[in-house]
């Protein structure tokens, strides 16, 4: 209950857990493989910095959605591969769910 909904409000929540190995989860969720240059689904870290064990700047939801959209709209596989290499993101319907 809030001042906008003094009698309460019914909401519907859906949770979709992705369970599996790292390779499969990254593929389904729209992220690069764990062996890619930009392997992390959470930050902008690169594989060459892995030994430093420092978390890079966290990716925002908006950045992931924009990279996913660019991947979907790319006119060639070469362009899609470039977007994946630069951002670690490729098109996935999961990146466009309204959550």
TACOR-V931806 format. One record per backbone hydrogen bond with DSSP energy under -0.5 kcal/mol. CO is the residue of the C=O (numbers start at 1). NH is the residue of the N-H. E is the energy in kcal/mol with one decimal. If there is no record, write none. Layout:
# TACOR-V931806
CO_NH_E + CO_NH_E
This chain:
# TACOR-V931806
5_2_-1.0 + 5_8_-2.1 + 15_17_-0.5 + 17_19_-0.7 + 21_25_-2.6 + 22_26_-2.4 + 23_27_-1.9 + 24_28_-2.5 + 25_29_-2.6 + 26_30_-0.9 + 26_31_-3.3 + 27_30_-0.6 + 30_90_-2.5 + 33_36_-1.8 + 36_39_-0.5 + 37_39_-0.9 + 37_47_-2.4 + 42_59_-2.8 + 45_40_-0.5 + 46_49_-1.9 + 47_50_-1.4 + 49_52_-1.5 + 49_53_-0.5 + 49_54_-0.5 + 50_53_-1.5 + 57_44_-2.2 + 60_64_-2.0 + 61_65_-2.6 + 62_66_-2.4 + 63_67_-2.3 + 64_68_-2.4 + 65_69_-2.4 + 66_70_-2.6 + 67_71_-2.1 + 68_72_-2.2 + 69_73_-2.4 + 70_74_-0.9 + 76_80_-2.0 + 77_81_-2.6 + 78_82_-2.0 + 79_83_-2.4 + 80_84_-2.4 + 81_85_-2.4 + 82_86_-2.4 + 83_87_-2.6 + 83_89_-0.5 + 84_88_-2.2 + 88_32_-2.3 + 92_95_-1.3 + 93_96_-1.8 + 94_97_-1.0 + 97_99_-1.6
